[in-house]
Amino acid sequence: MSRSIRPDAVLVQAVIAGALSFAHLHDLASAAGQSGWKAWAYPISVDLLLVAAWRRLRTARKDRSAWTWFVIALFASLGANIATAGLLDLDHVPAWLCILVAGWPALAFLGGTLLVHAPTDTPAAVSAQPVDEPAAPEVDVRRDEPVPPAAPELPAAAPATPAVTVPVALLDHARKIAESHRAATGSPMAADALSARLGLPGPMTAAIAAQLQLT
């Protein structure tokens, strides 16, 4: 059973507009010195760039590059329609227009390449990370009782701090200071005073005070 074909007003309008724009682009290219098949290739190039930019805009509305190339292709199509409406003498085309027409293929190829190979603005898929769940206790089938989980391993004990070795010369110097203090004051020198006098770190001073039997 054949389906009945009903004419669509929008489709008919699109065909008419495309045909007229195609003819205007051909006439403009032919007037600018592009004869033969080259003049017919220009309308195809403009329409392909327009379609590529529109398809890019459908997937990335905020893509500035797509909007730029869409406006360039639309300007080329509308410019040809306006230029061939009597505003431009096609028998005496200005040199700058001939340069634009001659350079259009390279420009259209660049735009089409950038539009086709541009990355799509789609949200990156977030991979679901496995959640560590506590292991269920093992069940002894014979007794039907849960087996307690194994005890966590304790961290290894930190190695003992090595004993501080006091150089002999430093120990003799500290002994002289302590004896001078005892001779001047008549009382043994305190470990804090010796530490302040020598300006050494705490462990070193403590080791010296222990060997000199200072409190």
N, C-alpha and C positions, 0 to 999 in steps of 0.2 A: 504494500500500500504506500503510494508516494505521498510525501508530505507537501502541503501547500506552502508556497513561498510568498511571504508577504513583504512588500517593499518597506524598508525602514527609512524614515525621513532623514534621520541623522546619518545613516550610512550613505545615502544618496548625496547628501550635502558634503560629506567627507570626500567622496569620490570626485565631485565637481571641483571642490577647493584644491584637492591634490593635483588634479589634472591641469587646472589653470596655473597653479604655482609651478608645476613641473615645466609647463610651456614657457612661463616668464623667465625661469632660470635658464632654460635652453637659449632663449632669444638673447638674454644678457650675455651669456658666455660666448655665443656666436658673434655678437657685436664687439666683444672684447678681444677677438682674434682666435677663439677656440672653435675650429671648424670640424665638421664630420662627427665621428663618434665621440670626440672629446667634449663637444658641446652637450651631448646627451648624458655624459657621465657626471657632469656637475650637478644636475638636479638629484640624481641618485645619491651622490655624496652628501649633499645637504640634508636630504630626508633621512639617510641612515644615521647621521650624527644627531639629528633631532630625536629619532626614535631611541637611540642608545642613551641619550641624556634623560629622556622621559622614563625609560625603564630603570635607570639608576635612581631617579627621584622617587620612584614607587617603593624602593627598599630603604632609601636613606633620604628622608625629607630635608634634613639639615645639612646635607652635603653641599658646601659652597662650590666645589669643583663642578658638580653636576649642574647646579644652577647657572654657573658661568658658561659652560658649553651649551646648555639649553638656550640661553639668551643669544649666544653667538650664532647658533644655527637658525634661531627664529628671526634674528636680525637679517641674516643672509637671505632667508626666504621672503620676508616682508620687503626688504630693500629691493629685491628683484621685481616684486609686484609693483612697487611704487615707481621704480626707475623706468619700467616699460609702459607706464600709464600715460606717457607723454611728457613727463618732467625731464627726461634725458634724451638727447639727440643720439639715437643708436648708430647714426652714420658717422658721428664724430665723438667717440667715447674718450673721456679724459685719460691721461696716462696713469694717474693714480688708481683708477678703477681697473685698468688692464693689469696693473701690478697686483691688486687684491685678488683678481680672478685667477691669475697665474699662480699665486701663492696659496690659494685655497686648498688644493689637495694635500699639501704637507701639513697645513693647520688642521684639517679634518682628520687626517691619520693620527696626529698627535692627540687630539681630543678623544677619538674613539679608543685609542690604546689606553689612555689614562682612565677612561670610564669603565672599560671592560676589566682591567686588572686592578682596579681600586678595591681595597678591602671592604666588605659589607659590614655595616654597623649593626651587628647582632650581639646581644649580650652573651658574654662568655659563659659557657656552661660550668656551673659550680659542681665540682665533684664532691660527692658525699663522703665525708671522712668517717671511718668506722669508730664507733664509740666504745671505749673500753668499759665493759660491764664486769662486775664482780663475778668470779667463777662460782657456780653453784656447788655446794658441798656434795662430795661423792656419797652414794648410798650403797651400803652393803646389802646385796640382794638376799643373802642368807638370813640376816637378822632384821632386815627392813629398818635399820637405824642409820641416821646420817653419820658419815665419818667426818670428824672435824678437819677443817683445812689445815694444811701444813703451816707450821709457824714460820713467819718471815725470817729471812736470814738477817742476822745482825751485822751492821757494818764492822769492818775490821778495825781493831783498835789502832789509834794513831801511834806512830813510833815515838818512843820516849825521846825527850829533848836531850841531845848530847851534852855531856858535862863541859863547862866552860874552862878552857885552859888559859891560865894567866901567865904571861911571859915573866921570866925571872927578873928582868930589868924593871918591869912595871911593878912587880911585887916589892922589890927593894926600894923603889921610889916611894911607894905608898907607905912602907914601913918607916922610912925616914920622916915622912910627913907626920905619921902617927906619933913617933918618938919625940919629934920637936914639939908637937902639941902637948904631950904629956909633961915634957920638961918645962914648958912655959906656963901651963895651967895647973899642973899637979894632978890631973885627972885624965883617964883614957879618952881618946877621940871617938866620937859617935860615928856610926856608919853613914848617917845622912850627911854629916859634915865632910866626911871623906869623899862621898859621892859628889858633893857640890864642888869640892876642891879639885878633884881629878877631872870632872866633866865626862865621865864614862857612862855607858848604858847600864841599866839596872842589873842585869845578870853578871856583868863583869865586876861591878862594884861589890855585889853580894858575895862573889867568889873570893875577892880580895879580903873583905871584911871577915869572912869565915876563916880564912887562913891566918889572919892577924888576930882573931878572937876579939873582934870589936862588936859591940852591941848596937 
